């Protein structure tokens, strides 16, 4: 019984940590990227791709994401390619994957 409780506690902690990255990514998107992406709200942004597509775009440090969104929104390139943005992009990726079009989840940001 004690092992079961420990396992459940570990699973809850892992889930909360994953959610924290998605929440951080949501904040980064709203504060930093939304204006560069023609004020596309977070719900519409996350629903642009499926979870698997987001995983592909954010693989290799977000190279696919930077390429696609840099081409679509040229004014975002300086922000997307800024080295200080690299970790934040992974959080944005967590946000996008959490709320991808086939995830069944809907973010609270409009």
N, C-alpha and C positions, 0 to 999 in steps of 0.2 A: 504494500500500500504506500509506503514511504517513497519507493522508487517511482510509482505512478504520479504522486504529487510533485516530485522533483522534475519529472519529465514534462508535466503540464505547465509548471512554472517556467521551465526553460523555453518551452514553445511559446508561451505568452510573452516572455521577454523578447524573443526573436521576432515575433510578430509586431511588437510595439516598436522595435528598432527599425524594422523595414518601413513601417508607417511614418516614423519620424523623418526618414530620408525623403519619402514622398511629400510630406508636409513642407520640409525645407525646400524641395524642388518646386513645389507650388509657389512658395513665397518668392523664390528666385525668379521664376517665370513671370509672376505678376509685377515684381519690382524692376526687373532688369530687361526681360525679353519682350514682354507684351507690347510695349511702345515701339520696339524695333520690328515687330511682326504685325504692323498695321493695326494695332489694338485688338488683335484676335483674342477673345476671352479664353480662359484656361480650359473650359469645357470643350469648346470647339477645337482648340489646339490638341488636347489629349485624344480626341476622337478622330483625328486625321489618319491614324494608323492603328493596326491591330497590335496586340501585345508583342507578338513575334516580330512584326515589322519594326516596332520600337527597339526591341532587343538587337536587331541587326543594325539599325541606325546608330545605336549608342555603343556598339562593339568597337574595339580599337580606339578607345578614348573619345568616342563620339564623332569619328571621322565622317561617317555617312550623314549624320545629323548636320554637322557643320557644312558639308558640301551641299546637301539638299536645301537647307534653310538659308545658306549663304547665297545660293543662286536665286532663290525666290525673293529674298529680302536683302539686297546688297548693302543697305545701311546697317545691317546687323553684323556684318563680317568683322569689323574691329572688335566688337564685344565677344563674338563667338570664338575668335582666334586669340584672344587675350589669355596668356598663360595663367593668370589669376582666376580665370573662369573655368579652368579644367575640372577641378573637383566639383564646382557648382553645377557643371554640365552633367555630371554623373547623378547628382540629386535631381536635376530636371528630368533625366532619363528615368529615374525611379518614379517620379510623378507621372510621366507619360505612360510608363508600363502599368502602373497601378490603375490608371483610368483609361487605358486604351479602348478602342471602339468595341472590342469583343470581351472586355473584362467584366462587364456587368456592374461596374462601379461608376458613380457620377461624382465629380468633385464639387465642393461647395462654392467654388469661385465661378463667377459669371463673366 
